[in-house]
Amino acid sequence: QQGKVAEAASCFDALLQDADVGTREAAEYFAAQCQEKQGDAPGATAGYERLAARPFVPESPYRAYAALALAAYREAAAAEAAAGLFDRLAAEGNVPEDVREEALFRRARLAFAAKDWDSVIERAGRLVLLAPESRFAAVAARLRVRAALEAGRPKQAAALAEEWRQRHPAPDLELDALDGPARLAAEDFAGWRCRHSSAKA
């Protein structure tokens, strides 16, 4: 496996001289990925940093992919630096939609870890609104319900759960597990009975 990675890295190195910026920067990105797989974390992050430092442009989506990889790498050890990169990816133009969606989700998750409940609700809400079919959307919807509960706002939590459910009526046991306590805490007993009956059915 390491031999194949090294062989791929050698091919990408050859493409670094290509005149086309898209091809050259794709090679830079994948060369950094090969370094990461080979355990060369300093080399990989340096490669990601070089790409991420450049403006996002349509002809080179790999600048945004590198910024996401760099932010994900920093997420555990340097949350503030990661948050800045996630915010940039969420706000700037010329960012591929899959990258923007993942950046919004990871940024909301960082806010949850920091117990910044309003930020979680706002950022996860943006993801749910902008990309309701994203692979992150359902988890983001539950995350903002949890944030409202943690903030001591059960009525808001129940409303957020209901908002998601209206758009996505498929059964969601994890959401039900959050919505039930929210309705009870908000003293919405009729709503709780309705949801409890629906869940059993």
N, C-alpha and C positions, 0 to 999 in steps of 0.2 A: 504493500500500500504506500509506504513512504517513497519507494522508488518511482511509482507512478506520479505521485505528487511532485517529486523533484523534476521528473521529465516534463510535466505540465508547466512547472515554473520556468523551465528553460525555454519552452515555446513562447510563453508570455513575455519573457525578457526580449526575445527576438522581435516581438511586435511593438515594443516600446519605441522603436525607431520609425514606426509607420507615420506617414504624413497626415493621415486623417485623425483629427482630434478624438472622435468617438472611438475609433479602433485603439488608439494609443491609450486612452484613459480606461477603456475596458480592460486592456492588458495590465495596466497599473493596478486596477481593482482586484483582478483575479490573481495577480502575482502576490498581492498582499494577503489574499485568502489562502494561497498556498503556504506562505510564510506562517500564517496562523495555524494551519493544520500541521506544520512541521514543528510547532512549538516555539517559533521565533516571534514572541509577542512584541518585543520592541520594534522589530522590522515591520511587522504587520501594522501596528498602530502608526508608525511613521508614514507608511504608504497611505493609510486611510486619512491621516492628517493632511498630507499634501493635496489629496483630492478634495477633501472637505473644505479646505481653506479657499478654494476657488468659487466664484459665483455659480449658482445653479443655472444651467443653460439647456435648451431643448436638445442640442446635438450631443450632449454628454450626460445621460441620466446617472452615470456611475459616480458622479460627484455626490449626488443625494444618497445613493446606496452606501458609499463610503462613510458619509456622515452618520447614517443609521448604524452601520457596523461599529463605528467608533463610539457612538453614544451607548450602544448596547454593551460594549466592552467596558466602558467607564461606569456603567449603571450601579454596580455594587460598591465600588471603591471611591467614586467621585460623583456622587449623585447630583451636585449642583452643576458641574460641567456637563453631565449627561442631559440634565434638564434644559440647559441652554441650547444644546444641539437639537433636542426633540422639539423645542419651541420654534427654532428656526425652520425645521422641516415642516412643521404644521402651518407656519405663517407665510413662507415665501412661495413665489411662483416657480414654475418649471421643475416641480417635484412629482415624480410618478405617484399615482394615487395609492398604490399598495404601500409605498414608503410613508406617505402622509398619514394613512390610516394607522399603520403600526406605531408611528411616532406619537400620534394623539393618544393611542391606547397606553403605550409605555409611560408617557408623561402623566396620564391620569393615575397610573399605578404608583408612580413615584410620589404624586401628591397624596395618595392614600397612605403610603408608608409614612409620610410626614404629618399625617392627620390634618391635612388642609382640606376639609370636607367640601367647602364651597368650590374650591379649585377642581376637585374630583368631579363634582356634579356638572360644572361648566365644561370641562374638557371631555369627559365621557359623553356628555350630552351633545357636544359638537360632532363627535364621531357617530353617534346614533342617528343624528339628523342628516349629516352629510353622506354617510355610507351605511344605510340600514341593513344592507345585505353583506357587509364586510364580515370576514371570518372573526373579527374582533367585536362586532356590534353587540351580540347577545351577552358576552361577558362584560362589556362596557355598561350595558343597561343594568345588569345586576350590580355592578360596582357602584353606580351612582345611587341605587336604592340602598345599598349597604352604607354609603357615605351619609345619606340623609338620616338613616337610623342612628348611626354613630354620632351625628350632630344633634340628636334628640328631637328630630322633626318627623315623627311617624306619619303625619298627614301628608307631608311632601313625599315621603318614601312610598306610601300607598299610591299617591297620584302618579309618581314616576313609573311604578310597576304597571299601573293601569294603562298609562300612555303607551308603553311598550307592548302590552298585551293586545291593545286595540289594533295595532299594526301587525302583530305577529301572534295570532290566536293559537298557534300550536302549543300543546302542553309543555310546560317548563317547570319541572319540580323544584329546581333550585330557586327560581323566582318565587314560586308559591311559598317556599320555606322562609323567604324574607317578607313577602307580602302579608302573610297571616299574622305574624307578630306585630307588623306595622299597623294593621287595621285594629287589632286588639288594643294596642297602646293608644291609638287615636280614638278609641271607643266607637269605632265603626263596626258595631256588632252585626248589623244587617249585611254589610259588605263582606265581613269575615265568614258569615254563614253561607253566603252565595259562593264565595271562592272555595270554601271547604267542601261544599256539595259538588261543585264542578270538579274539584280535584279527585274526589272519591269516584265520581262517575267516569 
